[in-house]
Amino acid sequence: MVAAMPISNMLEWTCSQSPMENILQDFSEAGLASAIEANQIGYLTDMGRSPHVEVRRDPDHIRVITGVAAPGSNRIVSAQFVPGDVDARIEAALGYFKSRQLPVTWQTGPSTRPLDLGQRLVSHGLTHAGDEPGMAMDLLALPVNTPIPSALAIEQIGDLDSLKQWCCTVVCGFGWPERMVDAMARVEADLGAGKYRQRRLYIGYLRGQLVATALVFLGAGVAGLYAVVTSPEARRQGVGRALTLRALLDARALGYRIGTLHASSMGFGLYAGLGFQVYCQLGRYIWAGE
């Protein structure tokens, strides 16, 4: 594991800059690992612009609370606990969620302290849901001559009707509870419905049918890729690759040099084929309720 910049420093830098300032040029392993994690945390805490989401910043961790009763809808991130107080701080961080029987996902990454926090979380009743590789690449190396399916139309959304469809596709694609569609749509509408320059939402239509989504969050000096979903009937036709390229090439046109993401097992091959490489691991630990 490479040494990484303390995430508190990365977050302070991220939040103090506009999306177009201080674009990251650090291609060191430590710099990329820090940027992957900082962009993801920035993506989550950016939801605090919505009145439907609460972001609580404690000195040694951050809680993102939507109130939706699904683990992925509530997060604990950026935990950096001092030795000797770790177990008490874990219980303090979980206390809010336990008191409301609200499921939560605790994320770990390069900056997590102590290094054995994941094991400690399991001992406190959380379930290790797996690790996802944090990946990054130089956007100048993106393949620009990749054929795009002729029947595919890609749009950057910016209205509420398209936003609701986008949310339906994301929720269905990830297998989340259907009740999350309205909650996600409310939050994304608050965040600008795709019009906010730092948070860009893309939608793909194949022969007129909505089949794919993507989102780019510009933060920590890099372009972070999220919510890449392709409906089952449109897979293996180059649709997901086309949306990913469009989103990242748009970020490159704005001057961004580095793209980041955390890959599922299904998407790993796609991203590796585009040139993304692994620089860290991001863990997920779930408390689903008593």
C-alpha positions in Angstrom: 0.0 0.0 0.0 1.4 3.4 -1.0 1.5 6.2 1.5 -1.3 8.7 0.8 -1.9 12.4 1.6 -4.1 12.7 4.7 -7.6 12.8 3.5 -8.4 15.8 5.7 -5.9 17.8 3.7 -7.3 16.6 0.4 -10.9 17.4 1.4 -9.9 20.9 2.6 -8.3 21.5 -0.8 -11.2 20.0 -2.7 -13.9 22.1 -0.9 -11.9 25.4 -1.1 -11.5 25.3 -4.9 -13.9 25.8 -7.8 -14.2 22.8 -10.1 -11.9 24.4 -12.7 -9.1 25.4 -10.4 -5.9 23.5 -9.4 -6.5 20.5 -11.8 -4.4 17.7 -10.4 -1.1 16.9 -12.3 0.3 14.5 -9.7 0.6 11.1 -11.3 2.5 9.5 -8.4 1.0 6.4 -6.9 0.4 8.2 -3.6 -1.1 11.2 -5.3 -3.5 9.1 -7.4 -4.6 6.9 -4.4 -5.4 10.0 -2.4 -7.2 11.6 -5.3 -9.4 8.5 -5.9 -10.5 8.5 -2.3 -10.9 12.3 -2.0 -13.0 12.5 -5.1 -15.3 9.8 -3.8 -15.7 11.5 -0.5 -16.3 14.8 -2.3 -19.0 13.1 -4.4 -20.8 11.9 -1.3 -20.5 15.1 0.8 -21.5 17.2 -2.2 -25.0 15.7 -1.6 -25.1 17.9 1.5 -26.2 20.8 -0.8 -29.6 19.1 -0.8 -31.9 19.8 2.2 -32.8 16.1 2.1 -29.2 15.1 3.0 -27.3 15.8 6.2 -23.5 15.8 6.3 -22.0 15.7 9.8 -18.2 16.4 9.9 -16.6 15.2 13.1 -12.8 15.7 13.6 -12.1 12.1 12.9 -14.9 10.9 10.5 -17.7 12.1 8.3 -21.3 10.9 8.2 -23.6 11.3 5.2 -27.2 10.8 6.1 -30.2 10.6 3.7 -32.6 8.8 6.1 -33.4 6.2 3.4 -33.5 2.8 4.9 -30.9 1.2 2.6 -27.2 0.7 3.5 -25.9 2.4 0.4 -28.0 5.5 1.1 -26.1 6.4 4.4 -22.3 6.5 4.7 -19.5 6.8 7.2 -16.3 7.9 5.5 -12.8 9.4 6.2 -12.3 7.7 9.5 -9.0 8.5 11.1 -9.1 7.3 14.7 -6.3 7.7 17.3 -4.9 4.6 19.0 -6.5 3.8 22.3 -9.9 5.3 21.4 -10.8 3.3 18.3 -13.6 1.1 19.7 -15.3 4.0 21.5 -15.2 6.1 18.3 -16.6 3.3 16.2 -19.6 3.1 18.6 -20.0 6.8 18.6 -20.1 7.0 14.8 -22.6 4.2 14.6 -24.7 5.5 17.5 -26.9 7.8 15.3 -27.7 5.0 12.9 -28.3 2.4 15.6 -30.7 4.7 17.5 -32.8 5.0 14.4 -32.4 1.5 13.0 -31.0 3.1 9.9 -28.7 0.9 7.8 -25.3 2.4 6.9 -22.3 1.6 4.8 -18.8 2.3 6.4 -16.2 2.9 3.7 -12.5 2.5 4.2 -9.6 3.6 2.0 -5.9 4.5 1.8 -6.3 7.2 4.5 -8.2 5.0 7.0 -6.7 4.8 10.4 -6.0 2.5 12.1 -5.0 0.1 9.4 -7.0 -2.7 11.0 -10.2 -0.7 11.2 -12.0 -3.1 8.9 -11.3 -6.0 11.3 -12.5 -3.9 14.2 -15.7 -3.0 12.3 -16.5 -6.6 11.8 -16.0 -7.2 15.6 -18.6 -4.4 16.2 -21.2 -6.3 14.1 -20.7 -4.9 10.6 -20.5 -7.2 7.6 -17.6 -6.9 5.2 -19.4 -6.5 1.8 -16.2 -6.6 -0.2 -13.4 -4.3 -1.5 -13.5 -2.4 -4.8 -10.4 -1.4 -6.7 -9.8 2.3 -6.8 -8.6 3.1 -10.4 -7.2 6.1 -12.2 -5.8 7.0 -15.6 -4.3 9.8 -17.7 -7.3 11.2 -19.7 -4.9 12.1 -22.5 -4.5 8.3 -23.1 -8.2 7.7 -23.7 -8.9 5.9 -27.0 -10.8 8.5 -29.1 -11.4 6.4 -32.2 -13.6 3.8 -30.5 -16.7 3.0 -32.7 -20.0 4.0 -31.2 -23.2 2.0 -31.8 -25.0 3.8 -34.7 -28.3 3.6 -32.9 -27.0 5.1 -29.7 -27.7 8.7 -28.7 -25.9 10.2 -25.6 -27.2 13.3 -23.9 -26.1 15.3 -20.8 -29.3 15.7 -18.9 -30.6 18.9 -17.4 -34.3 18.6 -16.8 -36.5 16.8 -14.3 -38.2 14.4 -16.7 -34.9 13.0 -17.9 -33.6 13.0 -14.3 -36.4 10.7 -13.1 -35.7 8.3 -15.9 -32.0 8.4 -15.1 -32.7 7.6 -11.5 -34.9 4.7 -12.5 -32.2 3.2 -14.7 -29.5 3.5 -12.0 -31.7 2.0 -9.2 -32.8 -0.9 -11.4 -29.2 -1.5 -12.7 -27.7 -1.7 -9.2 -30.6 -3.8 -7.9 -31.5 -1.3 -5.2 -35.0 -1.1 -3.6 -37.5 0.7 -5.9 -38.3 3.2 -3.1 -34.9 4.7 -3.7 -35.9 6.1 -7.1 -38.0 9.0 -5.7 -35.4 9.7 -2.9 -32.5 9.8 -5.4 -34.6 12.0 -7.8 -35.3 14.5 -5.0 -31.7 14.8 -4.1 -30.3 15.0 -7.6 -33.0 17.7 -8.4 -31.7 19.7 -5.4 -28.2 19.3 -6.7 -29.0 20.8 -10.0 -30.6 18.0 -12.0 -27.4 17.7 -14.1 -27.0 21.4 -14.6 -24.5 21.9 -11.8 -21.1 22.2 -13.5 -19.3 20.0 -10.9 -21.8 17.2 -11.2 -22.6 16.0 -14.7 -25.2 13.3 -15.5 -25.3 11.4 -18.8 -28.0 9.3 -20.4 -27.9 6.9 -23.3 -30.8 5.9 -25.7 -30.5 2.9 -27.9 -33.0 3.0 -30.8 -35.0 5.5 -28.7 -35.0 3.4 -25.5 -33.3 4.6 -22.4 -30.6 1.9 -21.6 -27.6 3.5 -19.9 -26.4 6.2 -17.5 -23.2 7.7 -16.2 -22.2 10.6 -13.8 -19.0 12.6 -13.6 -18.1 14.5 -10.4 -15.4 17.1 -10.7 -13.5 17.3 -7.4 -10.1 16.9 -5.8 -8.7 18.1 -9.1 -9.8 15.0 -11.0 -12.9 13.7 -12.9 -14.6 10.9 -10.9 -16.8 8.4 -12.8 -20.0 7.1 -11.0 -23.4 5.5 -11.7 -22.3 3.7 -14.9 -25.2 1.4 -15.6 -26.3 -0.5 -18.8 -29.6 -2.3 -18.9 -29.3 -6.0 -19.5 -30.8 -6.0 -23.0 -28.2 -3.4 -24.1 -25.1 -5.0 -22.7 -22.1 -6.3 -24.8 -22.9 -3.8 -27.5 -20.4 -1.1 -26.6 -23.0 1.1 -24.9 -21.3 1.4 -21.5 -18.0 2.0 -23.1 -19.5 4.8 -25.2 -21.1 6.6 -22.2 -17.9 6.2 -20.2 -15.8 7.7 -23.0 -18.2 10.6 -23.6 -18.3 11.6 -19.9 -14.5 11.4 -19.5 -13.7 13.1 -22.9 -16.0 16.0 -21.8 -14.0 16.3 -18.6 -10.7 16.2 -20.6 -12.1 19.0 -22.8 -12.4 21.1 -19.6 -8.7 20.5 -18.9 -8.9 17.6 -16.5 -5.9 15.2 -16.8 -6.9 12.4 -14.4 -10.0 10.2 -14.3 -10.8 8.1 -11.3 -13.4 5.5 -10.3 -14.0 2.5 -8.1 -14.8 -0.6 -10.1 -17.3 -3.4 -9.6 -16.3 -6.8 -10.7 -18.7 -6.4 -13.7 -17.2 -3.1 -14.8 -13.5 -3.9 -14.1 -12.8 -5.3 -17.6 -14.3 -2.3 -19.3 -12.2 0.2 -17.3 -9.0 -1.8 -17.6 -9.5 -1.9 -21.3 -9.7 1.9 -21.5 -6.4 2.2 -19.6 -7.5 2.5 -16.0 -5.1 1.0 -13.4 -5.5 0.0 -9.8 -4.0 2.3 -7.1 -5.9 1.4 -4.0 -8.7 -0.7 -2.5 -11.9 0.8 -1.1 -13.6 -1.4 1.5 -17.3 -1.5 2.3 -18.7 -2.6 5.7 -22.4 -2.7 6.2 -24.5 -2.4 9.4 -28.0 -3.5 8.2 -29.8 -3.0 11.5 -30.6 -5.2 14.5 
